[in-house]
Amino acid sequence: MIAARTPAWWRTTLALCLGSFLVFINLYAPQPLLPALREAFGVSTLAISLVMSVATLSLAASLLVFGPLSDAIGRGAIMRLTLLASGLLSLALSLAPTFEALLVLRALQGFVLGGLPAVAIAWMGDEFERPALLSAVGLYIGANSLGGIGGRVVGGAVAEIGGASASFLAVGAMTLVGLALFWKLLPPARAFTPRRFALGGALADLGAHLVTPKLLGAYLLGGLNFMIFINQYSYLTFRLAEAPFGLGARLLGLIFLTYLGGTLGSSLSGRLAARWSQPACMMLGILILAGGTAMTLAGSLGWIIIGLSLNAFGFFLAHSMASSWVGRHARCARGSASALYLVFYYGGASLGGLWLEPFWRAAGWLGVALASWLVLGATLALAAWLWCGERREAQGAALALASSPQTSSSRSTRPQADL
C-alpha cells in the first residue's frame, strides 16, 4: 500500500490529478459558449443547455459500465483509452455541421469521459493507505475544479478569437498532449485483485450499494448538490450576457475562475475531516453554498463573483467529503460503489436544467436562487442524518468497549501495539 507523501504517492496523485484535469476541460469547455451557440444554431435556451446535459447524462450512464468493468479487468487501461477517445471527439466537435450532430458528438464524448472518474477513486482505494487516500482524494477533486476552470477559460478565450470550432480544436490538442504525460506517470496497479465480470454479480453489487443507507445518503447528497451548483453557472451565463452586464464569451469564461474557491475547499477537505467529521464538513459546505447563492442576487458583478467563489468552496468541500465517504464505507466492489456515486452526481447535473428552467422563466435569477435553496435544504438534512448515524455508531462502539471484560487488558497492551 502506498503511504502518504512518499514519492510514489506524489507521482500517482499527480497522474490522477492530471487525468481529472483533462476530463473536465473537455466536459466544460462549451459552457461559456452557450449564449453564442444559441445564436449560431437558432435554438432556445433550454435546447442549447442540452449541449451540457447530454454530455453529463451519457457520462452518468457510462459509469454503470466502466465501474463494474474495472473491477474485472483493472483500471489503468480504462483511464488511458477513454482519455484518448475524449481528445479525438473534441477534435471532431470542431467539425459538427448541425446542432443535432453537435449533440450526438457531445453524447459520445460524455460517455468516454466517464472512464477516468468511474475508476480513479477506486484505484486510490486499492493502492493507498487510508490517510493517503483522504489527502489524495482532496487533491484529485481540486484538479476537477481546475479542469473546469481551464476548460471554460480556454474555451471562452479561444472562441473570442476563432469561434467555437477553434475552441474545440484547442481543447482536443491539450488533451492529447496531456495524455502522453498521464500515460508515463501512472504506475501499474499493485494491490488490485480482479473479479470475474458477471452481469448478475454486477447488478447485485449495485443493488447492495443502493440499499446501504450510508451510501445512498451520500449518493443523493452529491447528486442534488451538483444539480444546483453546475446549472447555476449555466443560467448565470445567460444573465451576465444580457444587460446591464453584457459580457462576451471571453469574459464569461473568466467568471469560471471562481472555481478556484473549489480548489481551495477540496484541498482543505482532508485537514477539516481530520479535525471534525466528514458529515459535519458536508453540512458546512452546503451552508456555505446556500450563503454564496444569496450573494449572487446582488446587482454588482463584484458581489456575484464573491458569491460564486463561496459556492465553489462549499460545493467542493461537501463533494470531497461525500465521495471519500463512499470509498470508506463501501464493503465490496469499491469500483462500482464509486461509480454509482458519480451516476447520481452527473445524473443530477443533467436534470438540473429541467428543475431550474420553470423558476428562471417565472422569476429570473431570483427564481433560480429559490429553487436552489429548496434542494439545498434537502441535502443539508441528508448530511445531518449521516452525522447523527455516525455519532450513534461511535457512542455504541464506546459503550461496547467500556463493557467488554477484556477492556482493561487491552488498554495495558495498547502502547506496545502502537509501537
C-alpha positions in Angstrom: 0.0 0.0 0.0 1.2 3.5 -0.8 1.8 5.8 2.2 1.0 9.5 2.2 3.6 12.0 1.0 6.0 9.4 -0.4 7.5 9.7 -3.9 5.1 7.0 -5.2 2.2 8.9 -3.6 3.1 12.2 -5.3 3.7 10.6 -8.7 0.4 8.7 -8.6 -1.6 11.6 -7.3 -0.1 13.9 -9.9 -1.1 11.4 -12.7 -4.6 11.1 -11.5 -5.0 14.8 -10.9 -3.7 15.4 -14.5 -6.2 12.9 -15.8 -9.0 14.6 -13.9 -8.0 18.0 -15.3 -8.1 16.6 -18.8 -11.6 15.1 -18.3 -13.1 18.3 -17.1 -11.6 20.7 -19.6 -13.4 18.6 -22.2 -16.6 18.4 -20.3 -17.0 22.1 -19.5 -15.3 23.9 -22.4 -18.7 24.6 -24.2 -20.3 26.2 -21.1 -19.2 29.8 -21.7 -20.1 29.3 -25.4 -23.8 28.6 -24.7 -25.1 32.1 -25.5 -23.1 32.2 -28.7 -24.0 28.7 -29.7 -27.7 29.5 -29.1 -27.5 32.4 -31.6 -25.4 30.4 -34.1 -27.8 27.4 -34.2 -31.0 29.5 -33.6 -32.3 27.3 -30.8 -33.9 28.1 -27.4 -32.2 28.5 -24.0 -33.5 25.1 -22.9 -32.4 23.4 -26.2 -28.8 24.8 -26.1 -28.5 23.7 -22.4 -28.6 20.2 -23.9 -25.0 20.7 -25.0 -24.1 20.2 -21.4 -27.0 18.0 -20.3 -26.5 15.2 -22.9 -22.8 15.0 -22.0 -23.4 14.7 -18.3 -26.3 12.3 -18.8 -24.2 9.9 -21.0 -21.3 10.3 -18.6 -23.6 9.1 -15.8 -24.7 6.2 -17.9 -21.2 5.2 -18.7 -20.2 4.9 -15.1 -22.5 1.9 -14.8 -20.4 0.2 -17.4 -16.9 1.4 -16.5 -17.1 0.9 -12.7 -18.1 -2.8 -12.7 -15.8 -3.5 -15.8 -12.8 -2.0 -13.9 -13.4 -4.4 -11.0 -12.9 -7.2 -13.6 -10.2 -6.0 -15.9 -8.4 -3.3 -14.0 -8.5 0.4 -14.0 -5.4 1.7 -15.8 -6.3 0.7 -19.4 -9.8 2.2 -19.0 -8.4 5.5 -17.9 -5.9 5.7 -20.7 -8.1 4.6 -23.6 -11.1 6.8 -22.6 -8.9 9.9 -22.3 -7.6 9.2 -25.9 -11.2 8.9 -27.2 -12.2 12.1 -25.4 -9.5 14.1 -27.1 -10.3 12.7 -30.5 -14.0 13.5 -30.1 -13.2 17.1 -29.0 -11.4 17.5 -32.3 -14.4 16.0 -34.1 -16.7 18.6 -32.4 -15.0 21.4 -34.3 -16.4 19.9 -37.5 -20.0 19.5 -36.3 -22.2 20.8 -39.2 -25.6 20.9 -37.4 -27.0 21.3 -33.9 -28.1 17.6 -34.0 -24.6 16.5 -34.9 -23.2 18.6 -32.1 -25.5 16.8 -29.6 -24.6 13.4 -30.9 -20.8 14.0 -30.6 -21.3 15.5 -27.1 -23.2 12.4 -26.0 -20.4 10.2 -27.3 -17.8 12.4 -25.6 -19.7 12.3 -22.3 -19.8 8.5 -22.4 -16.0 8.2 -22.8 -15.3 11.0 -20.3 -16.8 8.7 -17.7 -13.9 6.3 -17.8 -11.5 8.0 -15.5 -14.0 9.4 -12.9 -15.6 6.0 -12.7 -12.4 4.3 -11.5 -9.9 6.9 -10.2 -11.0 7.0 -6.6 -11.4 3.2 -6.6 -7.8 3.0 -7.9 -6.7 5.1 -4.9 -8.8 2.9 -2.6 -7.0 -0.2 -3.8 -3.5 1.3 -3.7 -3.4 3.9 -0.9 -3.4 3.7 2.9 -6.4 5.4 4.5 -4.6 8.7 5.4 -3.0 8.8 1.9 -6.5 8.2 0.4 -8.1 11.2 2.2 -5.4 13.6 1.1 -5.2 12.3 -2.4 -9.0 12.5 -3.0 -9.0 16.1 -1.9 -6.2 17.0 -4.4 -7.9 14.9 -7.1 -11.2 16.7 -6.7 -9.3 20.0 -6.6 -8.0 19.0 -10.0 -11.6 18.6 -11.1 -12.2 22.2 -10.3 -9.0 23.3 -12.1 -10.1 21.3 -15.1 -13.5 23.0 -15.0 -11.7 26.4 -14.9 -9.3 25.5 -17.6 -11.9 24.3 -20.0 -14.1 27.3 -19.6 -11.4 29.9 -19.7 -9.6 28.3 -22.7 -13.0 27.7 -24.4 -14.1 31.3 -23.9 -10.8 32.9 -24.7 -10.2 30.9 -27.9 -13.8 31.3 -29.0 -13.5 35.1 -28.7 -10.7 34.9 -31.3 -11.5 32.0 -33.6 -15.0 30.9 -32.7 -16.4 27.7 -31.2 -14.6 25.4 -33.7 -11.2 26.8 -32.7 -12.1 26.3 -29.0 -12.9 22.6 -29.5 -9.6 22.2 -31.5 -7.6 23.8 -28.7 -9.1 21.6 -26.0 -8.6 18.4 -28.1 -5.0 19.2 -28.7 -4.4 19.9 -25.0 -6.0 16.6 -24.1 -3.8 14.6 -26.4 -0.6 16.3 -25.2 -1.6 15.8 -21.5 -2.5 12.2 -22.2 1.1 11.4 -23.1 2.3 12.7 -19.7 -0.5 10.8 -17.9 0.5 7.6 -19.6 4.0 7.9 -18.4 3.3 9.0 -14.8 0.6 6.4 -13.8 2.3 3.4 -12.3 0.9 -0.2 -12.7 -1.5 -1.3 -10.0 0.0 -3.5 -7.3 -2.9 -4.3 -4.9 -5.7 -4.7 -7.4 -7.4 -8.1 -7.3 -9.6 -8.8 -10.4 -13.1 -10.2 -10.0 -14.7 -12.2 -12.8 -17.2 -10.0 -14.5 -20.8 -11.3 -14.5 -23.8 -9.2 -15.3 -25.8 -10.7 -12.5 -23.0 -10.1 -10.0 -22.5 -6.5 -11.1 -26.3 -5.8 -10.7 -26.2 -7.5 -7.3 -23.3 -5.2 -6.3 -25.2 -2.1 -7.4 -28.3 -3.2 -5.6 -26.3 -3.8 -2.4 -24.8 -0.3 -2.6 -28.3 1.2 -3.1 -29.8 -0.5 0.0 -26.8 0.6 2.2 -28.1 3.7 4.0 -24.7 5.2 4.4 -24.0 5.0 0.7 -27.5 6.0 -0.5 -27.4 9.2 1.6 -24.1 10.2 0.1 -25.3 9.4 -3.4 -28.4 11.6 -3.0 -26.4 14.4 -1.4 -23.8 14.5 -4.1 -26.2 14.4 -7.0 -28.6 17.0 -5.6 -25.8 19.4 -4.7 -24.2 19.1 -8.2 -27.6 19.5 -9.8 -27.8 23.0 -8.3 -24.1 24.1 -8.4 -23.3 23.3 -12.1 -26.6 24.6 -13.5 -26.4 27.8 -11.6 -23.4 28.6 -13.8 -25.3 27.8 -17.0 -28.1 30.1 -16.2 -25.8 32.8 -14.9 -24.1 32.9 -18.3 -27.5 34.0 -19.8 -28.0 36.5 -17.0 -24.5 38.0 -17.5 -24.6 38.0 -21.3 -27.7 40.4 -21.1 -28.0 44.0 -19.9 -26.8 45.5 -17.7 -23.7 43.3 -17.7 -23.3 42.4 -21.5 -20.4 40.1 -21.1 -18.9 38.3 -24.1 -17.6 34.7 -24.3 -14.1 35.5 -23.1 -15.3 37.4 -20.0 -17.9 34.7 -19.3 -15.1 32.2 -19.4 -13.2 34.2 -16.8 -16.2 34.1 -14.5 -15.3 30.4 -14.0 -12.1 31.4 -12.3 -14.3 31.4 -9.2 -13.8 27.6 -9.3 -10.5 28.3 -7.6 -12.6 28.6 -4.4 -13.5 24.9 -5.1 -9.8 24.0 -5.5 -9.2 25.5 -2.0 -12.2 23.8 -0.5 -11.3 20.3 -1.7 -7.6 20.8 -0.9 -8.6 21.6 2.7 -11.1 18.8 3.0 -8.7 16.2 4.4 -7.5 18.5 7.1 -11.0 19.6 8.0 -12.3 16.0 8.1 -9.4 15.0 10.5 -10.5 17.9 12.8 -14.2 17.3 12.7 -16.1 14.6 10.8 -17.0 14.0 7.2 -20.7 14.6 7.6 -20.0 17.8 9.6 -17.9 19.1 6.8 -20.7 18.2 4.3 -23.1 20.3 6.4 -20.6 23.2 6.5 -20.1 23.0 2.7 -23.8 23.1 2.0 -24.4 26.1 4.3 -21.6 27.9 2.5 -23.1 27.1 -0.9 -26.5 28.4 0.3 -24.9 31.6 1.5 -23.0 32.1 -1.7 -26.2 31.7 -3.7 -27.7 34.6 -1.6 -24.8 36.8 -2.6 -25.3 36.2 -6.3 -28.6 38.1 -6.0 -26.7 41.3 -5.8 -26.7 43.6 -8.8 -23.0 44.1 -8.6 -20.6 41.9 -10.6 -18.1 42.0 -7.8 -20.6 40.6 -5.3 -21.7 37.9 -7.8 -18.1 36.8 -8.2 -17.6 36.6 -4.4 -20.8 34.6 -4.1 -19.7 32.2 -6.9 -16.4 31.7 -5.2 -18.1 30.8 -1.9 -20.4 28.5 -3.8 -17.4 26.7 -5.3 -15.7 26.4 -1.9 -18.7 25.0 -0.2 -19.7 22.6 -3.0 -16.3 21.1 -3.5 -15.8 20.7 0.3 -19.1 18.8 0.5 -18.3 16.8 -2.7 -14.9 15.8 -1.4 -16.4 14.5 1.8 -19.2 12.6 0.2 -17.0 10.9 -2.4 -14.4 9.8 0.1 -17.2 8.7 2.4 -18.4 6.3 -0.3 -14.8 4.9 -0.7 -14.6 4.5 3.0 -17.9 2.8 3.6 -18.2 0.5 0.5 -17.8 -3.1 1.8 -17.2 -4.7 -1.6 -16.9 -3.8 -5.3 -15.4 -0.4 -4.5 -15.2 0.4 -8.2 -19.0 0.1 -8.7 -19.7 1.9 -5.4 -17.6 4.9 -6.5 -19.1 4.7 -10.0 -22.7 4.7 -8.6 -21.9 7.9 -6.6 -20.9 9.6 -9.9 -24.0 8.2 -11.6 -26.1 10.2 -9.1 -23.7 13.1 -9.3 -23.8 13.5 -13.1 -27.4 12.4 -13.3 -28.2 15.3 -11.0 -26.3 17.7 -13.3 -28.2 16.5 -16.3 -31.6 17.1 -14.6 -30.8 20.5 -13.1 -31.8 22.4 -16.2 -35.3 20.8 -16.1 -35.6 21.8 -12.5 -34.4 25.4 -12.8 -35.9 26.3 -16.1 -39.5 26.9 -14.8 -38.2 29.1 -12.0 -35.9 31.0 -14.4 -38.9 31.7 -16.7 -41.1 32.8 -13.8 -38.8 35.0 -11.8 -35.4 35.1 -13.5 -32.3 34.7 -11.3 -34.3 35.1 -8.1 -36.3 32.1 -9.1 -33.1 30.1 -9.7 -31.9 31.1 -6.2 -35.2 30.0 -4.6 -35.1 26.7 -6.5 -31.5 26.2 -5.3 -32.4 26.7 -1.6 -35.2 24.2 -1.8 -32.8 21.5 -2.9 -30.0 22.6 -0.6 -32.4 22.3 2.4 -32.9 18.6 1.4 -29.2 17.9 1.1 -28.5 19.6 4.5 -31.0 17.3 6.1 -29.2 14.3 4.4 -25.8 15.4 5.8 -27.3 15.9 9.3 -28.8 12.4 9.1 -25.4 10.9 8.2 -23.8 12.9 11.0 -26.4 11.5 13.6 -25.8 8.0 12.3 -22.0 8.3 12.7 -22.4 9.7 16.2 -24.7 6.8 17.2 -22.2 4.3 15.9 -19.3 5.9 17.8 -21.3 6.0 21.0 -22.3 2.4 20.6 -18.7 1.3 19.9 -17.6 3.3 23.0 -20.2 1.6 25.2 -19.3 -1.8 23.8 -15.6 -1.2 24.6 -16.4 0.0 28.1 -18.5 -3.0 28.9 -16.0 -5.6 27.4 -14.4 -7.8 30.1 -11.1 -7.5 28.1 -11.0 -3.7 28.1 -8.5 -3.4 30.9 -6.1 -5.9 29.4 -6.4 -4.3 26.0 -5.6 -0.9 27.5 -2.5 -2.3 29.2 -1.1 -3.7 25.9 -2.2 -0.8 23.6 1.0 1.3 24.0 3.2 -1.6 22.8 0.8 -2.3 19.9 1.1 1.3 18.8 4.9 1.0 18.9 
